[in-house]
Amino acid sequence: MTDRRAIAALAAAALLVCGSVVARGIDHDEVLELRRSGTLLAFENVVALISERYPDSQILDVELEDENGTYLYEIEILTTDNRVRELEIDARNGTFLEDELDD
């Protein structure tokens, strides 16, 4: 995937952002700047990490949030056994912070 397509995918993911009391949503301009500066992993790298852990899974929802200065992807996936999992991934380094079944 080209860098332009990666930025577009990241910006599209940012459009799904929902703000909450403890998290701040990030607009697409900020996402592009964070990606250009190297603060955020390329979104295709995050997708690759998910695919390594859950081959052939499908991404259902993506939110990018700033929680007290930590950029997090909150991602819902559908696994091959038809279970929905909620993942929380550090957007800077790809560390899986949470991985649980959706209730």
C-alpha positions in Angstrom: 0.0 0.0 0.0 1.4 3.4 -0.9 2.0 6.0 1.8 -0.8 8.1 0.3 -3.3 5.2 0.5 -2.1 4.4 4.0 -2.8 8.0 5.0 -6.2 7.9 3.4 -7.0 4.7 5.2 -5.9 6.2 8.5 -7.9 9.3 7.8 -10.9 7.2 7.0 -10.5 5.3 10.3 -10.3 8.7 12.1 -13.7 9.6 10.7 -15.1 6.8 12.8 -13.8 8.3 16.0 -16.3 8.8 18.8 -15.4 11.1 21.7 -16.1 10.2 25.3 -15.6 11.7 28.7 -12.0 10.4 29.2 -11.0 10.2 25.5 -10.6 12.9 22.9 -11.6 12.2 19.3 -9.0 13.1 16.7 -9.9 14.9 13.5 -8.6 13.9 10.1 -6.1 16.8 9.8 -4.5 15.8 13.2 -4.4 12.2 12.1 -2.5 13.1 8.9 0.0 15.3 10.8 0.6 12.5 13.4 1.1 10.0 10.7 3.5 12.3 8.8 5.5 13.0 11.9 5.8 9.2 12.6 3.9 9.4 15.8 1.3 6.9 14.6 2.0 3.6 13.0 0.8 3.2 9.4 -2.7 1.8 9.6 -1.7 -1.1 7.3 0.9 -2.1 9.9 -1.9 -2.3 12.5 -4.0 -4.4 10.2 -1.1 -6.7 9.6 -0.7 -7.2 13.4 -4.4 -8.0 13.7 -4.1 -10.5 10.8 -1.2 -12.2 12.5 -3.2 -12.7 15.6 -6.5 -13.4 13.9 -6.0 -14.6 10.3 -8.9 -13.9 7.9 -10.7 -11.8 10.5 -12.8 -8.8 9.3 -12.5 -5.3 10.8 -16.0 -4.1 11.8 -15.2 -0.8 13.5 -12.2 1.5 14.1 -11.9 4.4 16.5 -8.7 6.4 17.1 -8.6 8.2 20.4 -6.3 10.3 22.5 -6.6 9.1 26.1 -4.4 11.4 28.2 -1.7 11.7 25.5 -1.8 8.0 24.5 -3.1 7.3 21.0 -5.2 4.2 20.9 -7.0 2.3 18.2 -10.2 0.7 19.5 -11.0 -1.9 16.9 -13.8 -4.5 16.7 -13.2 -7.5 14.5 -15.2 -10.6 13.5 -13.1 -13.7 13.7 -13.4 -16.8 11.5 -15.4 -18.5 14.3 -18.0 -15.7 14.1 -17.1 -14.1 17.4 -16.7 -10.3 17.8 -13.6 -9.2 19.6 -12.8 -5.8 20.9 -9.1 -4.8 20.6 -7.3 -1.9 22.0 -4.0 -1.2 20.3 -1.4 1.4 21.1 -1.3 3.5 17.8 2.3 4.4 18.3 3.9 1.0 18.6 1.2 -1.6 17.9 1.1 -3.1 21.3 -2.1 -5.0 22.1 -3.4 -3.4 25.3 -6.7 -5.2 25.4 -8.2 -8.2 23.6 -11.5 -9.5 24.7 -14.7 -11.0 23.4 -17.6 -8.6 22.9 -20.5 -9.3 25.2 
